[in-house]
Amino acid sequence: MRQLPSPNADARPAGCPIDALILHYTGMPSAAAALARLRDPRALVSAHYLIDEDGTVAALVPESARAWHAGVSSWQGQARLNDRSIGIELVNPGHEWGYRAFPDAQYAACIELCRAIVARWPIPARRVLGHSDVAPERKQDPGELFDWAHLAAAGIGLWPQPGAGRQRSIAKLQEELARFGYAVPRHGRLDAATRCVVAALQRHFRPERVDGEPDQATLARLDGLLALL
């Protein structure tokens, strides 16, 4: 592991636990550009780790410190997830620069690193998340090409067996999305914000089609997730 410290970090709030792990893609044209930005004090962004496509890992911020990777974010009613999370950036151009599959070497390094992190900190499987899960109206990463099922099979995070996909009102859908952890409106309307949350669920747990529509297959995955709680 390369040690490449970033100045973009500060102290976590006193007494705040480290209990979440958030995965990102870099969303930049190259690994070099991403690394430069994550270490640029003018950029005001960072992560604890960067994993290149060949599996090379760079340590940027100590886990005990707060890296600046999640931004405005929320999960299970908790905001400001930088305070309590560890952030991993995966080199990938992202949707803007030519989104592509993540290589096997990158997955292997990610799994090894995540296993070590969850062994060090009390991070429940339910709190191994993508950036899009905690900021669904702003972010898409690591996106629908990231194989969360592969990580779950290695003991990192959750992957549900589909449930019945029972139909429910939008109000009930919002209630259940919030129960799982998403920050979602609770007004009973399928508005743009709610569709963003449904799309985030799809990116993570039903990536075959990401359209924000709560169809039967999406509801089946939600039922499966709720059965794991």
N, C-alpha and C positions, 0 to 999 in steps of 0.2 A: 504494500500500500504506500503510495506516494504521499508525503506530507507537504501540502501546498496551502498554507494558512491564508484565510480571507480576513480582511479587517472589518467586514460587514457582520458584526455580531456584538452582542452585549449580554448582560447578566439576565438570567431568568428571574421572575418575581420570587421573592422569598417564600418558601413553603409550597411552591407549585410543583406537582408531580410531573414526571415525564411518563406519559401514558398514551401516546399516539405516535404512529409512524406514517408519514405522508410521502408518497411517491409522485414524481413529476417527470415530464420530459423537458429537455432544455429548450426546444423550439427555436433553435438558431441554426444557421447554415453549416456550422462546423463545431467540432469539439473544442478547437482552439478558441473560437469566438465565445463559446459558452464559458469556458474556464476564465477567459479574460474578464468577462462581464461579472462573473461570480466573485472575482477578486478586485474589482474596480470600486474604490471607495465612493466614487460619484454615482454608481449605479444603485447603491443601497439595497442590493439583493445578495443572497448567499444561500447555501445549503450546508448541511453537515458533511455530505459526501457527494461525489460525482463519479458515475460509472460510465466509462467509455464503451463503445460497441465491441471492442476486443476484450472486454472484461477487466481492464485496468481500473483500479479504484484510487481516487484521490480524496484524502481527508482534508477538509477545508475549515471546519469549525469543530471544536471539541463538543462532544455530546452534552456535557454539563452546561454549555453556554447556549444562548438563544440565537439561532440563525434566522435570517429574514427571508423565508421561502413561501409561507402560506398567505401572507397578506390578510385582507379582510376575509374572515373565514369563520365557520361554525360547525360544530358536530355535537349531538346530544345536548343541545342547549348551551354549550360552552363556546364562547367567542374567543378571538385572538389566539388561534391555535399555535402560533409561533411560541407562545409561552410554555407550552407543554408537549411539544412534538419534536421528533427528529425528522429531518427532511433529506431525501435522497433524490438527486437529479440523474436521470438516465439520458445519455446523449442520444438524441433523435431530432431530426429537423422539425418534426411536428407538422401540424396541418397547414401551416403557412409556407413551409419551405420544402415540402416533399415528404410527407409522412410515410414511414415505411415500417416493416416488421422489425421487432427487436431480435438481435442475433442470439444464438444459443450461449455464446460465451458471456454475453451481457446478463442473460437470465441466471447463469450459474454463479456469477459474481454477486448478483443481486440477492439470490437465495442465501448464499453463504454469509453475506453481510447482514441481511435481515435476521437470520437465525441468531447471529451473535448479538444483535441489538435487543431482540425480544428476550434473550437469555439474561441480559444485563438489567432490563427495565420491565416493570409490570405493565406490558402493553397487551391488552386483550385482542383476540383475533378480530373482533368487531371494530377495532380502532386502527387496523391496518388499511389505509385509505389512499385514494387518489386525490390529486389537487381538485379535480372536478367534483368529487364528493363533498368537499368542504367549502367550495366556492362555485356552485353550479351555474350561477348566472354570469360568471366571469371566465371560467377556465374549462378546458376540454382534456387536459393531460392527466395521466399518460395516454388516455384515449382508448378507442375500441380495439386497436391492434395489440394492446398489452394483454398478455395471457395470465389473467388473475387465477384461473383454474390451475395453472401450472404451479404458481406460488402456493396456493392452498394445498395442493397435493404434497408439497414439500413441508407443510406445517406452518405456512405463513398466511394469515388472513382466513377469510371465509369463502366457501363456494357452496351454494345451496343446491339441493335436489329440487327440481320444480314441484310446486304444490299443485293444487287444483286449478288455480287461475280463476278463482271465483270472482264474479262481478261484484262491484260495490259502488256506492255513490262517490262523487268526487270528495265530499267532506270526509268520508271514511278512508278513502285513499290518502288524503292529506294527513289524517290522523295516524295512519299506519306508517307512512313515510317518516313522519316525525318520531314515531315510536322506535323505528330502527335507528334514527340518528340524524336524518336530513333536516336542514332548516328550510321549511316550506310554509307557504301561507296556509291559513286555516279558515278560509271564507267560503269553501264549497264550490269554487269556480275553477275551471280548467284554464287559468290565465297563463300568460307568458312565463311568469316566475315558476308556476307549478310544472309547466312543460319542461323547463330547464332542469328541474329536479328529477322528473321522470327520465329525461335524457341522460342525466348523470347516473341514475340507477342502471339504465341500459348499457352505458359505456363500460360499467364495471361488471355487471352480472348478466346482461343479455346483449352482447355486442353485435349480434348478427344484423340488427337494424336499430339505428339510433335516430329516432324521429320525434321523441317527446310524446308519443301516443301511448296511453295506458292500455295496450291490447292484451289479449289473453295470455300470450307468452310472457309478456312483461309482468303481468299480475301473478303468473305462476311462479316466477322467480322471487317476487316479493313475498308470496306465501311461503316459499321455501326458506327465505331469510328469517321471516318472523318465527318459523318453527324452530330456528336455532337459538332464539333468545331465551 
